[in-house]
Amino acid sequence: MQMDIIMSNNNTRAVALITGAAHRIGAEISRQLHDCGFDIALHYRSSEDTARQLQDVLQAKRADSVRLFCADLNEAGACEKLLTEVQQSFGRVDALINNASSFYPTPMGSISEVQWQDLIGSNLRAPLFLSQAAAPLLRASKGCIVNIVDVHAQRPLKNHTVYSVAKAGNVMLIKSLARELGPDIRVNGVAPGAILWPEQALSEDEKDIILQRTALKRSGTPEDIAKTVRFLVAEAHYITGQIIPVDGGRSLQQ
């Protein structure tokens, strides 16, 4: 579905706000939605150089189609401020992709308040308050929200208690928002499995153990996630309140 044929009364293209969009899965989501006609509100926190490089690549395909927005979503009022800036810049929002996420171990016995605030903040609090701030714009455009969750929302990852709890909360957030914001706004999620290895290094043996737990015995790619997001945004007009695992069958294992 080519979203660039869907215009508002002032002849503007549909707009997707993607958080954490400068690199990794967020960057691929930006590419996929841009390719199907969305203008991109590209949020980043500290990766300005990478964000500008991606902006240049996408705008070489379509001029003035990507605008950058810097925000630390854990700061008080940052979510509301970001939505205000996007509205002032584009005048509309048709899709909100809550992708930004902190991820690191928090072994029991060493969990700090700072870690709790960061992991809960980026993985649960920010998606909630961004969704709340975006709701009036999304309602006007009959738009949608897609949250990037994790297979570990259902299967806790050892030494990652706070992260797993935050993602589990995000799953319930998706279902709750689908009821709260329907019928005008669809809300869904995508739960990646072994897609990109964490920035904290894993040994080859550790990677192999993870892959052996999948039905397909191999890792996926950011494109697998991004294409699923694209489906939920552009084609899944009768789907809401659902989380699609993109995990190579990892969730099949007992």
C-alpha positions as CSV (number, residue, x, y, z in Angstrom):
1,M,0.0,0.0,0.0
2,Q,1.5,3.3,-1.1
3,M,0.7,5.8,1.7
4,D,1.9,8.8,-0.3
5,I,-1.4,8.7,-2.2
6,I,-3.2,9.4,1.1
7,M,-3.2,13.1,1.6
8,S,-5.0,15.5,4.0
9,N,-6.9,18.5,2.9
10,N,-3.8,20.6,2.8
11,N,-2.1,18.0,0.5
12,T,0.5,16.8,3.0
13,R,1.9,13.2,3.1
14,A,1.3,10.9,6.0
15,V,3.8,11.2,8.8
16,A,5.4,8.6,11.0
17,L,7.0,9.5,14.3
18,I,9.7,6.8,15.1
19,T,11.6,7.0,18.3
20,G,15.1,5.7,18.6
21,A,15.2,5.9,14.8
22,A,18.9,6.7,14.1
23,H,20.3,3.2,14.1
24,R,19.6,-0.6,14.3
25,I,16.0,-1.6,14.1
26,G,14.7,2.0,14.3
27,A,16.7,3.0,11.2
28,E,15.3,0.1,9.2
29,I,11.8,0.9,10.3
30,S,12.4,4.5,9.0
31,R,13.6,3.1,5.6
32,Q,10.6,0.8,5.2
33,L,8.0,3.4,6.1
34,H,9.7,6.1,4.0
35,D,9.7,3.7,1.1
36,C,6.0,3.2,1.3
37,G,5.4,7.0,1.2
38,F,5.5,8.3,4.8
39,D,7.4,11.4,5.8
40,I,9.5,10.6,8.8
41,A,9.8,12.4,12.1
42,L,13.1,10.8,13.2
43,H,13.7,11.0,16.9
44,Y,17.1,10.4,18.4
45,R,18.7,11.1,21.8
46,S,22.4,11.2,21.3
47,S,23.1,9.8,17.8
48,E,23.0,13.0,15.9
49,D,25.6,12.2,13.3
50,T,24.0,8.8,12.5
51,A,20.6,10.5,12.4
52,R,21.8,13.1,9.9
53,Q,23.4,10.4,7.7
54,L,20.1,8.5,7.5
55,Q,18.2,11.8,6.8
56,D,20.6,12.5,3.9
57,V,20.1,9.0,2.4
58,L,16.3,9.2,2.6
59,Q,16.0,12.7,1.4
60,A,18.1,11.9,-1.6
61,K,15.0,9.8,-2.6
62,R,12.4,12.4,-1.6
63,A,13.2,16.0,-0.7
64,D,12.1,17.4,2.7
65,S,10.7,14.1,3.8
66,V,12.7,13.5,7.0
67,R,13.0,15.9,9.9
68,L,15.1,15.3,13.0
69,F,13.9,15.7,16.6
70,C,16.3,15.3,19.6
71,A,14.9,14.4,23.0
72,D,15.7,12.4,26.1
73,L,12.4,10.8,26.6
74,N,13.1,10.1,30.3
75,E,13.1,13.8,31.1
76,A,9.9,15.2,32.6
77,G,7.7,16.7,29.9
78,A,9.9,15.5,27.1
79,C,7.2,13.3,25.4
80,E,4.7,16.1,25.3
81,K,7.3,18.6,24.0
82,L,8.4,16.2,21.3
83,L,4.8,15.8,20.0
84,T,4.3,19.5,20.0
85,E,7.5,20.0,17.9
86,V,6.4,17.3,15.5
87,Q,2.9,18.8,15.2
88,Q,4.4,22.3,14.6
89,S,6.7,20.9,11.9
90,F,4.5,18.5,10.0
91,G,0.9,19.5,11.1
92,R,-0.1,15.8,11.6
93,V,0.9,12.4,12.8
94,D,-0.4,9.2,11.3
95,A,1.7,6.6,12.9
96,L,3.7,6.5,16.2
97,I,6.4,3.8,16.4
98,N,7.6,3.4,20.0
99,N,11.0,1.8,19.3
100,A,13.4,3.6,21.7
101,S,14.7,1.3,24.4
102,S,17.4,0.9,27.0
103,F,18.7,-2.7,27.4
104,Y,21.4,-4.0,29.8
105,P,21.6,-6.5,32.7
106,T,20.4,-5.8,36.2
107,P,21.4,-8.9,38.3
108,M,19.4,-9.3,41.5
109,G,21.3,-7.8,44.4
110,S,22.7,-5.0,42.4
111,I,19.6,-3.3,40.9
112,S,19.7,0.5,41.5
113,E,17.0,3.1,41.4
114,V,18.8,4.8,38.5
115,Q,18.6,1.6,36.5
116,W,14.9,1.1,37.4
117,Q,14.1,4.7,36.3
118,D,16.0,4.3,33.0
119,L,14.7,0.9,32.0
120,I,11.1,1.4,33.1
121,G,11.2,5.0,31.7
122,S,12.4,4.1,28.2
123,N,10.5,0.8,27.8
124,L,7.2,1.6,29.4
125,R,6.8,5.2,30.7
126,A,7.8,6.9,27.5
127,P,5.6,4.8,25.2
128,L,2.6,5.5,27.5
129,F,3.1,9.3,27.6
130,L,4.0,9.5,23.9
131,S,0.9,7.6,23.0
132,Q,-1.2,9.9,25.3
133,A,0.3,13.0,23.7
134,A,-0.1,11.7,20.2
135,A,-3.6,10.5,20.6
136,P,-5.4,13.7,19.4
137,L,-3.3,13.8,16.2
138,L,-3.7,10.1,15.6
139,R,-7.5,10.3,16.2
140,A,-7.7,13.0,13.6
141,S,-5.9,11.0,11.1
142,K,-7.4,7.6,12.0
143,G,-3.8,6.5,12.7
144,C,-2.0,3.8,14.6
145,I,0.6,3.0,17.3
146,V,3.1,0.2,17.1
147,N,5.3,-0.7,20.0
148,I,8.5,-2.7,19.7
149,V,8.3,-5.2,22.6
150,D,10.5,-8.3,23.1
151,V,10.0,-12.1,23.4
152,H,11.4,-11.6,26.9
153,A,8.1,-9.9,27.9
154,Q,6.7,-13.4,28.1
155,R,9.9,-15.3,28.9
156,P,12.1,-13.4,31.4
157,L,15.8,-13.1,30.5
158,K,18.2,-14.1,33.3
159,N,19.9,-11.1,34.9
160,H,17.5,-8.7,33.1
161,T,14.7,-8.6,35.6
162,V,13.9,-4.9,35.2
163,Y,14.0,-4.9,31.4
164,S,11.8,-8.0,31.3
165,V,9.3,-6.4,33.7
166,A,9.3,-3.2,31.6
167,K,8.6,-5.1,28.4
168,A,5.9,-7.1,30.0
169,G,4.2,-3.9,31.1
170,N,4.5,-2.7,27.5
171,V,2.6,-5.7,26.3
172,M,-0.3,-4.8,28.7
173,L,0.0,-1.2,27.6
174,I,-0.6,-2.2,24.0
175,K,-3.8,-4.1,24.9
176,S,-5.0,-1.4,27.2
177,L,-4.4,1.4,24.7
178,A,-6.2,-0.6,22.0
179,R,-9.3,-0.6,24.2
180,E,-8.9,3.0,25.3
181,L,-8.2,4.5,21.9
182,G,-10.5,2.4,19.7
183,P,-12.3,2.7,17.4
184,D,-10.3,5.6,15.9
185,I,-6.7,4.4,16.7
186,R,-5.3,0.9,16.2
187,V,-2.6,-0.2,18.7
188,N,-0.3,-3.2,18.1
189,G,3.1,-4.5,18.9
190,V,6.0,-6.5,17.4
191,A,8.1,-8.8,19.6
192,P,11.5,-9.5,18.2
193,G,13.5,-12.5,19.0
194,A,17.2,-13.1,17.9
195,I,17.4,-10.2,15.5
196,L,20.4,-8.1,16.5
197,W,22.9,-9.2,19.1
198,P,23.0,-6.8,22.1
199,E,25.7,-4.2,22.1
200,Q,27.2,-6.0,25.2
201,A,29.3,-8.7,23.6
202,L,28.1,-12.4,23.5
203,S,30.4,-15.3,22.8
204,E,29.8,-17.5,19.8
205,D,28.7,-20.3,22.1
206,E,26.1,-18.0,23.8
207,K,24.8,-17.0,20.4
208,D,24.5,-20.6,19.2
209,I,22.6,-21.6,22.3
210,I,20.1,-18.8,21.6
211,L,19.7,-19.8,18.0
212,Q,19.2,-23.5,18.8
213,R,16.1,-22.5,20.8
214,T,14.4,-21.2,17.7
215,A,12.5,-23.4,15.2
216,L,14.4,-21.9,12.3
217,K,17.9,-22.3,13.9
218,R,19.0,-18.9,12.6
219,S,18.9,-15.2,13.5
220,G,16.5,-12.7,11.8
221,T,17.3,-9.3,10.5
222,P,16.1,-5.7,11.3
223,E,14.3,-5.9,7.9
224,D,12.1,-8.7,9.3
225,I,11.0,-6.4,12.1
226,A,10.6,-3.4,9.9
227,K,8.4,-5.2,7.4
228,T,6.1,-6.4,10.1
229,V,5.8,-2.8,11.4
230,R,5.1,-1.7,7.9
231,F,2.3,-4.3,7.6
232,L,0.7,-3.3,10.8
233,V,0.9,0.4,9.9
234,A,-0.1,0.3,6.2
235,E,-2.1,-2.9,5.6
236,A,-3.5,-4.3,8.9
237,H,-6.6,-2.1,9.1
238,Y,-8.7,-4.7,11.1
239,I,-6.0,-5.7,13.6
240,T,-5.6,-4.0,17.0
241,G,-4.5,-5.1,20.4
242,Q,-2.2,-7.8,19.1
243,I,1.5,-8.6,19.5
244,I,3.2,-10.3,16.5
245,P,6.3,-12.4,17.5
246,V,9.1,-12.2,14.9
247,D,11.3,-14.7,16.6
248,G,12.0,-17.6,14.3
249,G,9.7,-19.8,16.4
250,R,11.5,-19.1,19.7
251,S,8.1,-18.7,21.4
252,L,7.1,-22.2,20.5
253,Q,9.6,-23.8,22.9
254,Q,8.3,-24.7,26.4
